[in-house]
Amino acid sequence: RMRLPAVVLLATLCFTLVSPTETSNSYVEMVPVKPRTLRAFTLCMRVASKLKGEREVNLFAYRTRDSDELKVRRELDGRYSTELSVGVPVLFEVPQLGALETHLCITCDSKSGAATLFMDGSKSMTKIYKKGHALHSGGRVVIRQDPDSNLGKFDAKQSFVGEMHDVNMWDSVLSASTIRDMYSGDRGPRGNVFRLIHRRAQSQRAGGRRPHRPPHPPPHRPPHRPRHRP
C-alpha cells in the first residue's frame, strides 16, 4: 500500500495541508470555479515550513497545458518570488519562513503593473512588474509540488514540507485594510477563483487512476421466520 504523506481537511475553500516529509506523489489540486482570464488577483495563505534556509520552497503554481502562468516560492536566499509566465520573477526581501505560522498575501494588478507582498498584515514596497500581463484561463493550481509539465512527474526535492491552510485567491486586488483584518482573524471574503480537490498519484504518475474498490456487500439479515400461531 502506498502511504499518504499529506493530510488534507476540506471545508469549502479552506483546508489544512500537513506535509511532514518530501514526496513526489502527493499534491493538492485547485480547479477554477469558472474559467476566466485574470487581469488582477490577490492570493493569500497561512504557511509554516521547517525548510528554513535549506532550499527553495514552492508555495503555489498555476499552469496551463502549455506553460507556467504563475509561480510563488521562497528562494534559497529567503526572498519571496512571484513569476508571471516564464521570465524574470519579481522579488521581495522580507523575513524568512519558519516554524511559526506566517500570513502571506500577494497582489498583482495588470493595468498598473503594481505587485505587492503582505506578510502578517505588513505591506512591502510596491514594485512594477509586467504591466498589461494577464493570467490565461484553462489552467490548474498545484500546491505542494512544482509541475514541470501539465500535472506530470514531480521532483521530491522541490516539494513543500510544512503546514499550509486558508489558501484563497480572488479576481481583484483586495485593500490593505481587508488583508490586515484577515491576518488579525477576521474571516473576510472567501476566494472566488478556485475550489479544492485532493488527489494522490498512483505509482509514479501523478493523477493516475484511482484503485478499484469492490462494492460493499449487503448487510447480513437473518431469514424471515413466521410467527407460530396456536
Phi and psi restraints in degrees (value plus and minus 20) as a CYANA .aco file:
   2 MET   PHI    -103.2   -63.2
   2 MET   PSI     121.1   161.1
   3 ARG   PHI    -111.4   -71.4
   3 ARG   PSI     116.0   156.0
   4 LEU   PHI    -110.6   -70.6
   4 LEU   PSI      87.9   127.9
   5 PRO   PHI    -104.4   -64.4
   5 PRO   PSI     -22.5    17.5
   6 ALA   PHI    -144.7  -104.7
   6 ALA   PSI     117.9   157.9
   7 VAL   PHI    -130.5   -90.5
   7 VAL   PSI     106.6   146.6
   8 VAL   PHI    -142.7  -102.7
   8 VAL   PSI     106.5   146.5
   9 LEU   PHI    -131.9   -91.9
   9 LEU   PSI      96.0   136.0
  10 LEU   PHI    -117.1   -77.1
  10 LEU   PSI     115.9   155.9
  11 ALA   PHI    -170.4  -130.4
  11 ALA   PSI      77.1   117.1
  12 THR   PHI      29.9    69.9
  12 THR   PSI    -133.7   -93.7
  13 LEU   PHI    -119.6   -79.6
  13 LEU   PSI     -12.9    27.1
  14 CYS   PHI    -136.5   -96.5
  14 CYS   PSI     123.2   163.2
  15 PHE   PHI    -174.8  -134.8
  15 PHE   PSI     145.4   185.4
  16 THR   PHI    -139.1   -99.1
  16 THR   PSI     103.9   143.9
  17 LEU   PHI    -129.0   -89.0
  17 LEU   PSI      96.8   136.8
  18 VAL   PHI    -128.6   -88.6
  18 VAL   PSI      92.6   132.6
  19 SER   PHI    -141.3  -101.3
  19 SER   PSI      69.6   109.6
  20 PRO   PHI     -98.2   -58.2
  20 PRO   PSI     -42.0    -2.0
  21 THR   PHI    -157.7  -117.7
  21 THR   PSI     143.5   183.5
  22 GLU   PHI     -88.4   -48.4
  22 GLU   PSI     128.6   168.6
  23 THR   PHI    -174.4  -134.4
  23 THR   PSI     133.5   173.5
  24 SER   PHI    -136.0   -96.0
  24 SER   PSI     -13.3    26.7
  25 ASN   PHI    -157.0  -117.0
  25 ASN   PSI       2.3    42.3
  26 SER   PHI    -157.8  -117.8
  26 SER   PSI     114.4   154.4
  27 TYR   PHI    -178.0  -138.0
  27 TYR   PSI     147.1   187.1
  28 VAL   PHI    -134.0   -94.0
  28 VAL   PSI     112.6   152.6
  29 GLU   PHI    -133.7   -93.7
  29 GLU   PSI     117.4   157.4
  30 MET   PHI    -142.5  -102.5
  30 MET   PSI     106.2   146.2
  31 VAL   PHI    -133.2   -93.2
  31 VAL   PSI     126.7   166.7
  32 PRO   PHI     -82.5   -42.5
  32 PRO   PSI     119.1   159.1
  33 VAL   PHI     -83.2   -43.2
  33 VAL   PSI     -59.9   -19.9
  34 LYS   PHI    -165.3  -125.3
  34 LYS   PSI     100.4   140.4
  35 PRO   PHI     -76.5   -36.5
  35 PRO   PSI     111.9   151.9
  36 ARG   PHI    -177.1  -137.1
  36 ARG   PSI     133.5   173.5
  37 THR   PHI    -107.0   -67.0
  37 THR   PSI     107.7   147.7
  38 LEU   PHI    -119.8   -79.8
  38 LEU   PSI      99.5   139.5
  39 ARG   PHI    -123.4   -83.4
  39 ARG   PSI     -21.9    18.1
  40 ALA   PHI    -179.0  -139.0
  40 ALA   PSI     129.4   169.4
  41 PHE   PHI    -179.5  -139.5
  41 PHE   PSI     138.8   178.8
  42 THR   PHI    -148.8  -108.8
  42 THR   PSI     110.4   150.4
  43 LEU   PHI    -141.9  -101.9
  43 LEU   PSI     105.3   145.3
  44 CYS   PHI    -150.2  -110.2
  44 CYS   PSI     131.2   171.2
  45 MET   PHI    -181.2  -141.2
  45 MET   PSI     140.1   180.1
  46 ARG   PHI    -132.4   -92.4
  46 ARG   PSI     107.8   147.8
  47 VAL   PHI    -166.0  -126.0
  47 VAL   PSI     126.2   166.2
  48 ALA   PHI    -162.3  -122.3
  48 ALA   PSI     124.2   164.2
  49 SER   PHI    -166.1  -126.1
  49 SER   PSI     120.6   160.6
  50 LYS   PHI    -110.0   -70.0
  50 LYS   PSI     -15.9    24.1
  51 LEU   PHI    -108.7   -68.7
  51 LEU   PSI      17.5    57.5
  52 LYS   PHI     -82.5   -42.5
  52 LYS   PSI      95.8   135.8
  53 GLY   PHI      53.0    93.0
  53 GLY   PSI     -14.6    25.4
  54 GLU   PHI    -110.9   -70.9
  54 GLU   PSI     -60.4   -20.4
  55 ARG   PHI    -185.4  -145.4
  55 ARG   PSI     158.7   198.7
  56 GLU   PHI     -84.8   -44.8
  56 GLU   PSI     129.3   169.3
  57 VAL   PHI    -144.1  -104.1
  57 VAL   PSI      93.9   133.9
  58 ASN   PHI    -102.0   -62.0
  58 ASN   PSI     105.7   145.7
  59 LEU   PHI    -125.8   -85.8
  59 LEU   PSI     -55.9   -15.9
  60 PHE   PHI    -180.1  -140.1
  60 PHE   PSI     114.2   154.2
  61 ALA   PHI    -160.9  -120.9
  61 ALA   PSI     108.3   148.3
  62 TYR   PHI    -137.8   -97.8
  62 TYR   PSI     103.2   143.2
  63 ARG   PHI    -156.7  -116.7
  63 ARG   PSI     115.9   155.9
  64 THR   PHI    -110.4   -70.4
  64 THR   PSI    -198.2  -158.2
  65 ARG   PHI     -82.0   -42.0
  65 ARG   PSI     -51.8   -11.8
  66 ASP   PHI    -121.2   -81.2
  66 ASP   PSI     -42.5    -2.5
  67 SER   PHI    -179.8  -139.8
  67 SER   PSI     143.0   183.0
  68 ASP   PHI     -97.6   -57.6
  68 ASP   PSI     108.1   148.1
  69 GLU   PHI    -118.4   -78.4
  69 GLU   PSI     -57.7   -17.7
  70 LEU   PHI    -171.9  -131.9
  70 LEU   PSI     111.4   151.4
  71 LYS   PHI    -154.7  -114.7
  71 LYS   PSI     117.0   157.0
  72 VAL   PHI    -146.0  -106.0
  72 VAL   PSI     107.9   147.9
  73 ARG   PHI    -173.7  -133.7
  73 ARG   PSI     141.6   181.6
  74 ARG   PHI    -115.2   -75.2
  74 ARG   PSI     105.8   145.8
  75 GLU   PHI     -98.5   -58.5
  75 GLU   PSI     149.1   189.1
  76 LEU   PHI     -81.2   -41.2
  76 LEU   PSI     -53.0   -13.0
  77 ASP   PHI    -105.1   -65.1
  77 ASP   PSI     -14.8    25.2
  78 GLY   PHI      76.8   116.8
  78 GLY   PSI     -33.0     7.0
  79 ARG   PHI     -94.7   -54.7
  79 ARG   PSI     133.2   173.2
  80 TYR   PHI    -117.2   -77.2
  80 TYR   PSI     121.3   161.3
  81 SER   PHI    -145.3  -105.3
  81 SER   PSI     123.5   163.5
  82 THR   PHI    -143.2  -103.2
  82 THR   PSI     104.3   144.3
  83 GLU   PHI    -142.5  -102.5
  83 GLU   PSI     100.1   140.1
  84 LEU   PHI    -119.5   -79.5
  84 LEU   PSI      98.3   138.3
  85 SER   PHI      37.2    77.2
  85 SER   PSI    -189.9  -149.9
  86 VAL   PHI    -104.2   -64.2
  86 VAL   PSI     110.4   150.4
  87 GLY   PHI     139.0   179.0
  87 GLY   PSI    -182.0  -142.0
  88 VAL   PHI    -100.0   -60.0
  88 VAL   PSI     106.2   146.2
  89 PRO   PHI     -99.3   -59.3
  89 PRO   PSI     143.3   183.3
  90 VAL   PHI    -111.8   -71.8
  90 VAL   PSI     115.9   155.9
  91 LEU   PHI    -135.2   -95.2
  91 LEU   PSI     122.5   162.5
  92 PHE   PHI    -144.4  -104.4
  92 PHE   PSI     106.2   146.2
  93 GLU   PHI    -112.0   -72.0
  93 GLU   PSI      82.4   122.4
  94 VAL   PHI    -157.7  -117.7
  94 VAL   PSI     149.4   189.4
  95 PRO   PHI     -77.0   -37.0
  95 PRO   PSI     129.9   169.9
  96 GLN   PHI     -93.6   -53.6
  96 GLN   PSI     138.2   178.2
  97 LEU   PHI     -87.6   -47.6
  97 LEU   PSI     134.0   174.0
  98 GLY   PHI    -174.4  -134.4
  98 GLY   PSI    -183.2  -143.2
  99 ALA   PHI     -91.2   -51.2
  99 ALA   PSI     -43.1    -3.1
 100 LEU   PHI    -100.6   -60.6
 100 LEU   PSI     119.3   159.3
 101 GLU   PHI     -83.6   -43.6
 101 GLU   PSI     117.4   157.4
 102 THR   PHI    -140.3  -100.3
 102 THR   PSI     113.9   153.9
 103 HIS   PHI    -112.3   -72.3
 103 HIS   PSI      98.3   138.3
 104 LEU   PHI    -143.0  -103.0
 104 LEU   PSI     109.4   149.4
 105 CYS   PHI    -153.5  -113.5
 105 CYS   PSI     124.5   164.5
 106 ILE   PHI    -150.4  -110.4
 106 ILE   PSI     111.4   151.4
 107 THR   PHI    -141.2  -101.2
 107 THR   PSI     121.9   161.9
 108 CYS   PHI    -159.6  -119.6
 108 CYS   PSI     117.3   157.3
 109 ASP   PHI    -146.1  -106.1
 109 ASP   PSI      99.6   139.6
 110 SER   PHI     -86.9   -46.9
 110 SER   PSI     -58.3   -18.3
 111 LYS   PHI     -83.0   -43.0
 111 LYS   PSI     -64.6   -24.6
 112 SER   PHI    -117.2   -77.2
 112 SER   PSI     -39.3     0.7
 113 GLY   PHI      61.0   101.0
 113 GLY   PSI     -15.7    24.3
 114 ALA   PHI     -90.5   -50.5
 114 ALA   PSI     107.6   147.6
 115 ALA   PHI    -146.6  -106.6
 115 ALA   PSI     110.5   150.5
 116 THR   PHI    -159.1  -119.1
 116 THR   PSI     127.1   167.1
 117 LEU   PHI    -138.3   -98.3
 117 LEU   PSI     116.9   156.9
 118 PHE   PHI    -135.4   -95.4
 118 PHE   PSI     109.9   149.9
 119 MET   PHI    -144.6  -104.6
 119 MET   PSI      98.1   138.1
 120 ASP   PHI      30.5    70.5
 120 ASP   PSI      23.8    63.8
 121 GLY   PHI      64.5   104.5
 121 GLY   PSI     -30.5     9.5
 122 SER   PHI    -114.1   -74.1
 122 SER   PSI     116.6   156.6
 123 LYS   PHI    -114.1   -74.1
 123 LYS   PSI     115.7   155.7
 124 SER   PHI    -101.5   -61.5
 124 SER   PSI     156.6   196.6
 125 MET   PHI     -85.2   -45.2
 125 MET   PSI     121.2   161.2
 126 THR   PHI     -98.8   -58.8
 126 THR   PSI     115.8   155.8
 127 LYS   PHI    -139.5   -99.5
 127 LYS   PSI     130.2   170.2
 128 ILE   PHI    -115.8   -75.8
 128 ILE   PSI     103.1   143.1
 129 TYR   PHI    -164.6  -124.6
 129 TYR   PSI      98.4   138.4
 130 LYS   PHI      29.8    69.8
 130 LYS   PSI      38.7    78.7
 131 LYS   PHI     -79.1   -39.1
 131 LYS   PSI     112.5   152.5
 132 GLY   PHI      68.4   108.4
 132 GLY   PSI     -24.3    15.7
 133 HIS   PHI    -100.3   -60.3
 133 HIS   PSI     128.1   168.1
 134 ALA   PHI    -153.5  -113.5
 134 ALA   PSI     130.4   170.4
 135 LEU   PHI    -106.1   -66.1
 135 LEU   PSI     106.6   146.6
 136 HIS   PHI     -98.2   -58.2
 136 HIS   PSI     132.0   172.0
 137 SER   PHI    -100.6   -60.6
 137 SER   PSI     153.3   193.3
 138 GLY   PHI      71.0   111.0
 138 GLY   PSI     -11.7    28.3
 139 GLY   PHI    -128.0   -88.0
 139 GLY   PSI    -197.0  -157.0
 140 ARG   PHI    -158.2  -118.2
 140 ARG   PSI     131.8   171.8
 141 VAL   PHI    -115.8   -75.8
 141 VAL   PSI     118.8   158.8
 142 VAL   PHI    -142.1  -102.1
 142 VAL   PSI     106.7   146.7
 143 ILE   PHI    -132.6   -92.6
 143 ILE   PSI     118.8   158.8
 144 ARG   PHI      75.3   115.3
 144 ARG   PSI     -37.4     2.6
 145 GLN   PHI    -151.7  -111.7
 145 GLN   PSI     145.7   185.7
 146 ASP   PHI    -131.5   -91.5
 146 ASP   PSI      80.6   120.6
 147 PRO   PHI     -93.5   -53.5
 147 PRO   PSI      95.7   135.7
 148 ASP   PHI    -101.3   -61.3
 148 ASP   PSI     -36.6     3.4
 149 SER   PHI    -162.8  -122.8
 149 SER   PSI    -198.2  -158.2
 150 ASN   PHI     -90.2   -50.2
 150 ASN   PSI      69.0   109.0
 151 LEU   PHI      37.1    77.1
 151 LEU   PSI      25.3    65.3
 152 GLY   PHI    -112.0   -72.0
 152 GLY   PSI    -169.6  -129.6
 153 LYS   PHI     -90.1   -50.1
 153 LYS   PSI     130.0   170.0
 154 PHE   PHI    -136.8   -96.8
 154 PHE   PSI     136.1   176.1
 155 ASP   PHI    -126.3   -86.3
 155 ASP   PSI     101.6   141.6
 156 ALA   PHI     -80.5   -40.5
 156 ALA   PSI     -51.4   -11.4
 157 LYS   PHI     -91.1   -51.1
 157 LYS   PSI     -28.8    11.2
 158 GLN   PHI    -126.1   -86.1
 158 GLN   PSI     -17.4    22.6
 159 SER   PHI     -99.0   -59.0
 159 SER   PSI     133.4   173.4
 160 PHE   PHI     -98.4   -58.4
 160 PHE   PSI     115.9   155.9
 161 VAL   PHI    -146.4  -106.4
 161 VAL   PSI     100.3   140.3
 162 GLY   PHI     130.7   170.7
 162 GLY   PSI    -169.4  -129.4
 163 GLU   PHI    -149.8  -109.8
 163 GLU   PSI     124.1   164.1
 164 MET   PHI    -168.5  -128.5
 164 MET   PSI     118.9   158.9
 165 HIS   PHI    -178.3  -138.3
 165 HIS   PSI     156.7   196.7
 166 ASP   PHI      32.8    72.8
 166 ASP   PSI      28.3    68.3
 167 VAL   PHI    -105.5   -65.5
 167 VAL   PSI      99.0   139.0
 168 ASN   PHI    -159.3  -119.3
 168 ASN   PSI     127.2   167.2
 169 MET   PHI    -156.4  -116.4
 169 MET   PSI     114.8   154.8
 170 TRP   PHI    -136.8   -96.8
 170 TRP   PSI     137.6   177.6
 171 ASP   PHI    -115.0   -75.0
 171 ASP   PSI      11.2    51.2
 172 SER   PHI    -174.2  -134.2
 172 SER   PSI     149.4   189.4
 173 VAL   PHI    -111.2   -71.2
 173 VAL   PSI      93.7   133.7
 174 LEU   PHI     -92.6   -52.6
 174 LEU   PSI     130.8   170.8
 175 SER   PHI     -90.6   -50.6
 175 SER   PSI     138.3   178.3
 176 ALA   PHI     -82.1   -42.1
 176 ALA   PSI     -56.4   -16.4
 177 SER   PHI     -87.9   -47.9
 177 SER   PSI     -56.9   -16.9
 178 THR   PHI     -84.7   -44.7
 178 THR   PSI     -62.4   -22.4
 179 ILE   PHI     -85.8   -45.8
 179 ILE   PSI     -60.4   -20.4
 180 ARG   PHI     -83.9   -43.9
 180 ARG   PSI     -59.1   -19.1
 181 ASP   PHI     -84.9   -44.9
 181 ASP   PSI     -60.1   -20.1
 182 MET   PHI     -84.3   -44.3
 182 MET   PSI     -59.9   -19.9
 183 TYR   PHI     -81.5   -41.5
 183 TYR   PSI     -57.3   -17.3
 184 SER   PHI     -95.8   -55.8
 184 SER   PSI     -27.8    12.2
 185 GLY   PHI      99.0   139.0
 185 GLY   PSI     -26.7    13.3
 186 ASP   PHI     -88.8   -48.8
 186 ASP   PSI     111.6   151.6
 187 ARG   PHI     -81.7   -41.7
 187 ARG   PSI     -59.8   -19.8
 188 GLY   PHI      47.5    87.5
 188 GLY   PSI    -196.3  -156.3
 189 PRO   PHI     -91.6   -51.6
 189 PRO   PSI     124.1   164.1
 190 ARG   PHI    -104.7   -64.7
 190 ARG   PSI     130.2   170.2
 191 GLY   PHI     -79.2   -39.2
 191 GLY   PSI     121.1   161.1
 192 ASN   PHI    -133.9   -93.9
 192 ASN   PSI      -5.6    34.4
 193 VAL   PHI    -124.4   -84.4
 193 VAL   PSI     -61.4   -21.4
 194 PHE   PHI    -146.5  -106.5
 194 PHE   PSI     133.1   173.1
 195 ARG   PHI    -139.8   -99.8
 195 ARG   PSI     145.9   185.9
 196 LEU   PHI    -126.8   -86.8
 196 LEU   PSI     124.4   164.4
 197 ILE   PHI    -155.1  -115.1
 197 ILE   PSI     111.6   151.6
 198 HIS   PHI    -118.7   -78.7
 198 HIS   PSI     106.7   146.7
 199 ARG   PHI    -154.3  -114.3
 199 ARG   PSI     123.3   163.3
 200 ARG   PHI    -143.1  -103.1
 200 ARG   PSI     116.0   156.0
 201 ALA   PHI     -92.9   -52.9
 201 ALA   PSI     129.2   169.2
 202 GLN   PHI    -127.1   -87.1
 202 GLN   PSI     115.4   155.4
 203 SER   PHI      33.8    73.8
 203 SER   PSI    -149.6  -109.6
 204 GLN   PHI    -122.1   -82.1
 204 GLN   PSI     -19.7    20.3
 205 ARG   PHI    -121.6   -81.6
 205 ARG   PSI      93.9   133.9
 206 ALA   PHI     -85.8   -45.8
 206 ALA   PSI     117.9   157.9
 207 GLY   PHI      57.6    97.6
 207 GLY   PSI       0.4    40.4
 208 GLY   PHI     -90.7   -50.7
 208 GLY   PSI     158.6   198.6
 209 ARG   PHI     -86.7   -46.7
 209 ARG   PSI     126.1   166.1
 210 ARG   PHI     -94.9   -54.9
 210 ARG   PSI     125.2   165.2
 211 PRO   PHI     -83.6   -43.6
 211 PRO   PSI     127.1   167.1
 212 HIS   PHI     -91.6   -51.6
 212 HIS   PSI     114.1   154.1
 213 ARG   PHI    -138.4   -98.4
 213 ARG   PSI     100.9   140.9
 214 PRO   PHI     -85.0   -45.0
 214 PRO   PSI     130.1   170.1
 215 PRO   PHI     -85.8   -45.8
 215 PRO   PSI     130.4   170.4
 216 HIS   PHI     -89.7   -49.7
 216 HIS   PSI     115.5   155.5
 217 PRO   PHI     -86.8   -46.8
 217 PRO   PSI     130.7   170.7
 218 PRO   PHI     -84.6   -44.6
 218 PRO   PSI     128.5   168.5
 219 PRO   PHI     -82.7   -42.7
 219 PRO   PSI     125.8   165.8
 220 HIS   PHI     -93.4   -53.4
 220 HIS   PSI     110.2   150.2
 221 ARG   PHI    -145.5  -105.5
 221 ARG   PSI     113.1   153.1
 222 PRO   PHI     -87.1   -47.1
 222 PRO   PSI     129.7   169.7
 223 PRO   PHI     -81.6   -41.6
 223 PRO   PSI     125.8   165.8
 224 HIS   PHI     -91.3   -51.3
 224 HIS   PSI     111.9   151.9
 225 ARG   PHI    -141.4  -101.4
 225 ARG   PSI      95.6   135.6
 226 PRO   PHI     -85.6   -45.6
 226 PRO   PSI     123.8   163.8
 227 ARG   PHI     -90.6   -50.6
 227 ARG   PSI     123.3   163.3
 228 HIS   PHI    -103.8   -63.8
 228 HIS   PSI     103.8   143.8
 229 ARG   PHI    -126.1   -86.1
 229 ARG   PSI     108.0   148.0
